Amino acid sequence: MKTPKEIQDIARHVIADEKKAIEGLEKYIDNAFSDAVQTIFSASGRVVITGIGKSANIAAKIVSTLNSTGTPALFMHAADAIHGDLGMLQPHDVVICISKSGNTPEIKVLIPLVKNFGNRLIAIVGNPDSFLAHEADIVLLSPVPHEACPNNLAPTSSTTAQLVMGDALAVALIECRNFSARDFARFHPGGALGKQLYMRVSDLYCQNEKPQVAPTASIRDTILEMTSRRLGCTVVVDPLRPGTVLGIITDGDLRRMLNGGAPLDGLTAADIMSPHPKTIADSEYAVAALHLMRTHSITQLIVTDANGCYLGIVHLHDILREGII
């Protein structure tokens, strides 16, 4: 068994090897890469990505990335393709074949069949002299000096290079499509990521009480309002202009008042409120509320409508409950 230090050194060598492999890809970003992006972007069909072995796993991941960023894609395992799955190919689809050697038996059988269908073929391949490289319409080279595996056998650096080349294609297509965060949200409605991209403040504050007092409210009435609404604050509103926010009183304001030693008799909400409180429009994304809270080290925000009228309170706990963080 290796010592902890030896194990750590092995991991560092792997990272260094794969880092070197990725850095070497930069010189292969050329006109062929531009042609590949333009071919995919202008295609009226889908992108069908295929491979064998570990390259097939990389192909499946790139398919997932493309689908989530506005480029319809399908995964077709090279072995299954020659046993019936070629039926998924449509005339206007673009095929991407991923292979390190470009000479595996399944690839040699599959490529002529794809060519017979008349589909455009893009290769992500490590060997420029391979069967795949010679047969493809567009060749994206992804060679690596050696695998991170000590025996130079297990696909490690080579699959990392394939993955990075696929990500480069996906991001270039995102830019070409002007694919926005709002577009992204349409394809990611579930989980924390989806909620960051679609959940708005209006989805959160309506579940809470709406604490409010007039500026002339006594300290006793102010405390009762805060405790009964259980949000750790109350908003001070103008009774003559409904919905107009004058300030906010938080637990911290109460503590500072008590620590100050001022007599409580005669004090009103206006005497201890913090004027110009932080607010957020109900139409804003919940993640924007989180950012505002973090920036100002606060746990609640006053929610207003488009005209600045008080609607309610959004609390950090609301965001935590939804799993947005």
C-alpha positions as CSV (number, residue, x, y, z in Angstrom):
1,M,0.0,0.0,0.0
2,K,1.2,3.5,-0.8
3,T,1.8,6.1,1.8
4,P,-0.5,9.1,2.0
5,K,2.2,11.3,0.6
6,E,2.8,8.9,-2.4
7,I,-1.0,8.7,-3.1
8,Q,-1.2,12.5,-3.1
9,D,1.8,12.7,-5.5
10,I,0.1,10.3,-7.8
11,A,-3.0,12.4,-7.9
12,R,-0.9,15.6,-8.6
13,H,0.8,13.8,-11.5
14,V,-2.5,12.8,-13.0
15,I,-3.8,16.4,-12.8
16,A,-0.5,17.7,-14.3
17,D,-0.7,15.2,-17.2
18,E,-4.3,16.0,-18.0
19,K,-3.7,19.7,-17.7
20,K,-0.9,19.4,-20.2
21,A,-3.1,17.4,-22.5
22,I,-5.8,20.1,-22.4
23,E,-3.4,22.9,-23.0
24,G,-2.1,21.1,-26.1
25,L,-5.6,21.3,-27.6
26,E,-5.4,25.0,-28.2
27,K,-3.3,24.7,-31.3
28,Y,-6.0,22.4,-32.9
29,I,-8.7,25.1,-32.7
30,D,-8.5,26.1,-36.3
31,N,-10.8,26.6,-39.4
32,A,-12.0,23.0,-39.0
33,F,-13.4,23.9,-35.6
34,S,-15.2,26.9,-37.1
35,D,-16.5,24.8,-39.9
36,A,-17.8,22.2,-37.3
37,V,-19.7,24.9,-35.3
38,Q,-21.1,26.5,-38.5
39,T,-22.2,23.1,-39.8
40,I,-24.0,22.2,-36.6
41,F,-25.5,25.7,-36.2
42,S,-26.9,25.8,-39.7
43,A,-28.2,22.2,-39.7
44,S,-32.0,21.7,-39.8
45,G,-31.6,18.3,-38.1
46,R,-30.1,17.2,-34.9
47,V,-26.6,16.3,-33.8
48,V,-26.1,12.5,-33.4
49,I,-23.0,11.7,-31.4
50,T,-21.4,8.2,-31.4
51,G,-18.4,6.4,-30.0
52,I,-17.3,3.1,-28.5
53,G,-16.0,2.3,-25.0
54,K,-15.0,5.3,-22.9
55,S,-15.5,7.6,-25.9
56,A,-19.1,6.5,-25.9
57,N,-19.4,7.8,-22.3
58,I,-17.9,11.1,-23.4
59,A,-20.3,11.2,-26.3
60,A,-23.3,10.8,-24.0
61,K,-22.1,13.7,-21.8
62,I,-21.6,16.0,-24.8
63,V,-25.1,15.1,-25.9
64,S,-26.5,16.1,-22.5
65,T,-24.6,19.4,-22.6
66,L,-25.9,20.2,-26.1
67,N,-29.5,19.4,-25.3
68,S,-29.4,21.6,-22.2
69,T,-28.0,24.6,-24.2
70,G,-30.3,24.7,-27.2
71,T,-28.8,22.2,-29.7
72,P,-30.9,19.1,-30.1
73,A,-28.7,16.0,-29.8
74,L,-29.0,12.2,-29.6
75,F,-26.5,9.6,-28.4
76,M,-26.0,6.6,-30.7
77,H,-23.6,3.8,-29.4
78,A,-21.4,2.7,-32.2
79,A,-21.9,-1.0,-31.5
80,D,-25.7,-0.6,-31.3
81,A,-25.7,1.5,-34.4
82,I,-24.6,-1.3,-36.7
83,H,-27.3,-3.5,-35.2
84,G,-30.3,-1.3,-35.9
85,D,-29.9,2.0,-34.1
86,L,-28.8,3.7,-37.4
87,G,-32.6,4.0,-37.8
88,M,-32.5,7.1,-35.6
89,L,-30.5,9.0,-38.3
90,Q,-32.6,11.6,-40.2
91,P,-31.4,13.1,-43.5
92,H,-30.4,16.5,-42.1
93,D,-28.7,15.3,-38.9
94,V,-25.0,16.0,-38.3
95,V,-23.0,13.0,-37.0
96,I,-20.1,13.4,-34.6
97,C,-17.9,10.4,-34.1
98,I,-15.5,10.3,-31.1
99,S,-12.6,8.0,-31.0
100,K,-9.0,8.2,-29.8
101,S,-7.5,5.8,-32.4
102,G,-10.1,6.2,-35.1
103,N,-9.4,2.6,-36.1
104,T,-11.6,0.5,-33.9
105,P,-13.5,-2.3,-35.7
106,E,-16.9,-0.8,-34.8
107,I,-15.9,2.6,-36.2
108,K,-14.6,1.1,-39.4
109,V,-18.0,-0.6,-39.9
110,L,-20.1,2.3,-38.9
111,I,-18.5,5.2,-40.8
112,P,-19.2,3.9,-44.4
113,L,-22.8,3.3,-43.4
114,V,-23.1,6.9,-42.1
115,K,-21.5,8.1,-45.3
116,N,-24.0,6.1,-47.4
117,F,-26.8,7.9,-45.5
118,G,-25.4,11.2,-46.8
119,N,-25.0,12.8,-43.3
120,R,-22.2,15.2,-42.6
121,L,-19.6,13.6,-40.4
122,I,-17.5,15.4,-37.9
123,A,-14.7,13.5,-36.2
124,I,-13.2,14.2,-32.8
125,V,-10.2,11.9,-33.0
126,G,-6.7,11.6,-31.6
127,N,-5.0,10.0,-34.6
128,P,-4.8,12.2,-37.7
129,D,-3.8,9.2,-39.9
130,S,-6.7,7.0,-38.8
131,F,-9.6,5.6,-40.9
132,L,-12.0,8.0,-39.1
133,A,-9.9,11.1,-39.8
134,H,-9.6,10.2,-43.5
135,E,-13.3,9.5,-43.9
136,A,-14.7,12.5,-41.9
137,D,-15.9,15.7,-43.6
138,I,-14.5,17.7,-40.7
139,V,-11.7,16.6,-38.4
140,L,-11.2,18.0,-34.9
141,L,-8.0,16.6,-33.6
142,S,-7.6,15.8,-29.9
143,P,-4.3,14.0,-29.6
144,V,-2.6,13.6,-26.2
145,P,1.1,12.9,-25.5
146,H,0.2,10.0,-23.3
147,E,-2.5,8.8,-20.9
148,A,-2.3,9.7,-17.3
149,C,-2.5,5.9,-16.6
150,P,1.0,4.7,-15.6
151,N,0.7,1.9,-18.2
152,N,-0.4,4.5,-20.9
153,L,-3.4,2.3,-21.5
154,A,-6.5,3.4,-19.6
155,P,-8.3,6.3,-21.3
156,T,-7.7,9.2,-19.0
157,S,-6.0,12.2,-20.7
158,S,-7.5,11.3,-24.1
159,T,-11.1,11.2,-22.8
160,T,-10.5,14.5,-20.9
161,A,-9.3,16.0,-24.2
162,Q,-12.4,14.7,-26.0
163,L,-14.7,16.2,-23.3
164,V,-13.0,19.6,-23.5
165,M,-13.3,19.6,-27.3
166,G,-17.0,18.8,-26.9
167,D,-17.4,21.6,-24.3
168,A,-15.7,24.0,-26.7
169,L,-18.2,23.1,-29.4
170,A,-21.2,23.5,-27.0
171,V,-20.0,26.9,-25.7
172,A,-19.3,28.2,-29.2
173,L,-22.9,27.2,-30.2
174,I,-24.3,28.9,-27.1
175,E,-22.6,32.1,-28.2
176,C,-23.8,31.7,-31.8
177,R,-27.4,31.2,-30.6
178,N,-27.3,34.0,-28.1
179,F,-28.5,31.4,-25.7
180,S,-29.4,33.3,-22.5
181,A,-29.9,32.4,-18.8
182,R,-33.7,32.6,-19.4
183,D,-33.3,30.1,-22.3
184,F,-31.2,27.9,-20.1
185,A,-33.9,27.9,-17.4
186,R,-36.5,26.4,-19.8
187,F,-34.4,23.3,-20.0
188,H,-33.5,23.1,-16.3
189,P,-36.8,23.5,-14.4
190,G,-35.8,21.0,-11.7
191,G,-33.3,21.2,-8.8
192,A,-31.4,24.0,-7.3
193,L,-30.0,25.1,-10.7
194,G,-33.5,25.4,-12.2
195,K,-34.8,27.3,-9.2
196,Q,-32.0,29.8,-9.5
197,L,-33.0,30.5,-13.1
198,Y,-36.8,30.6,-12.9
199,M,-37.9,31.2,-9.3
200,R,-38.9,34.8,-8.5
201,V,-39.4,36.8,-5.4
202,S,-43.1,36.7,-6.0
203,D,-43.0,32.9,-5.5
204,L,-41.6,33.3,-2.0
205,Y,-42.9,36.4,-0.2
206,C,-46.6,35.5,-0.6
207,Q,-46.1,32.6,1.8
208,N,-45.1,35.0,4.6
209,E,-47.0,37.3,6.9
210,K,-47.0,41.0,6.1
211,P,-45.7,42.9,9.2
212,Q,-46.3,46.6,9.3
213,V,-46.8,49.5,11.8
214,A,-47.4,53.2,11.5
215,P,-44.5,55.5,12.5
216,T,-46.5,56.6,15.5
217,A,-46.8,53.0,16.9
218,S,-45.6,52.5,20.4
219,I,-42.6,50.3,21.1
220,R,-44.9,47.7,22.7
221,D,-47.2,47.5,19.7
222,T,-44.1,47.3,17.4
223,I,-42.7,44.4,19.3
224,L,-46.0,42.6,19.3
225,E,-46.3,43.0,15.5
226,M,-42.8,41.6,15.0
227,T,-43.3,38.6,17.3
228,S,-46.7,37.7,16.0
229,R,-45.5,37.8,12.4
230,R,-42.4,35.8,13.2
231,L,-40.1,37.3,10.5
232,G,-37.7,39.2,12.8
233,C,-38.8,42.6,11.5
234,T,-41.6,45.0,10.7
235,V,-42.0,47.6,8.0
236,V,-42.9,51.2,9.0
237,V,-45.5,52.5,6.4
238,D,-47.0,55.9,5.9
239,P,-50.7,55.8,7.0
240,L,-51.5,58.7,4.7
241,R,-50.0,57.0,1.6
242,P,-50.9,53.3,1.7
243,G,-48.0,51.1,0.7
244,T,-45.3,53.8,1.1
245,V,-42.3,52.4,3.0
246,L,-40.7,54.8,5.5
247,G,-38.4,52.4,7.1
248,I,-37.8,49.0,8.7
249,I,-37.3,47.8,12.3
250,T,-35.4,44.6,12.8
251,D,-34.4,42.5,15.9
252,G,-31.0,44.3,15.6
253,D,-32.7,47.7,15.9
254,L,-34.5,46.6,19.1
255,R,-31.3,45.3,20.6
256,R,-29.5,48.6,19.8
257,M,-32.3,50.5,21.4
258,L,-32.2,48.5,24.6
259,N,-28.4,48.7,24.8
260,G,-28.6,52.4,24.3
261,G,-30.4,52.7,27.7
262,A,-33.0,55.3,26.4
263,P,-36.3,55.4,28.3
264,L,-38.9,53.4,26.5
265,D,-41.8,55.6,27.5
266,G,-42.8,57.8,24.6
267,L,-40.6,56.1,22.0
268,T,-42.3,55.3,18.7
269,A,-41.5,53.2,15.7
270,A,-40.3,56.2,13.9
271,D,-37.7,56.8,16.6
272,I,-35.9,53.4,16.2
273,M,-36.6,52.5,12.5
274,S,-33.8,52.3,9.9
275,P,-34.8,54.6,7.1
276,H,-34.1,53.8,3.4
277,P,-34.3,50.0,3.9
278,K,-33.2,47.5,1.2
279,T,-36.0,46.5,-1.1
280,I,-36.5,44.2,-4.1
281,A,-39.2,44.1,-6.7
282,D,-41.5,41.1,-6.7
283,S,-40.6,40.4,-10.3
284,E,-36.9,39.9,-9.6
285,Y,-35.3,36.4,-9.5
286,A,-35.0,34.8,-6.0
287,V,-31.2,34.5,-6.6
288,A,-31.0,38.3,-7.0
289,A,-32.6,38.6,-3.5
290,L,-30.0,36.2,-2.1
291,H,-27.2,38.2,-3.7
292,L,-28.6,41.4,-2.1
293,M,-28.8,39.8,1.3
294,R,-25.3,38.5,1.1
295,T,-23.9,41.8,-0.1
296,H,-25.5,43.8,2.8
297,S,-25.3,41.0,5.4
298,I,-29.0,41.0,6.1
299,T,-31.6,38.2,6.3
300,Q,-34.7,39.9,5.0
301,L,-35.8,42.2,2.2
302,I,-38.8,44.4,1.7
303,V,-40.7,43.3,-1.4
304,T,-42.3,46.0,-3.5
305,D,-44.3,46.1,-6.7
306,A,-43.4,48.0,-9.9
307,N,-44.5,51.3,-8.3
308,G,-42.5,50.8,-5.1
309,C,-45.5,49.8,-2.9
310,Y,-45.0,47.5,0.0
311,L,-46.1,43.9,-0.7
312,G,-44.4,41.8,2.0
313,I,-41.1,40.3,3.2
314,V,-38.8,37.8,1.7
315,H,-36.6,36.1,4.2
316,L,-33.3,34.1,3.8
317,H,-35.1,31.1,5.3
318,D,-37.5,31.2,2.3
319,I,-34.5,30.8,-0.1
320,L,-32.9,28.1,2.0
321,R,-36.2,26.2,2.1
322,E,-36.3,26.1,-1.7
323,G,-32.7,24.8,-1.9
324,I,-31.5,27.7,-4.0
325,I,-28.3,28.0,-2.1
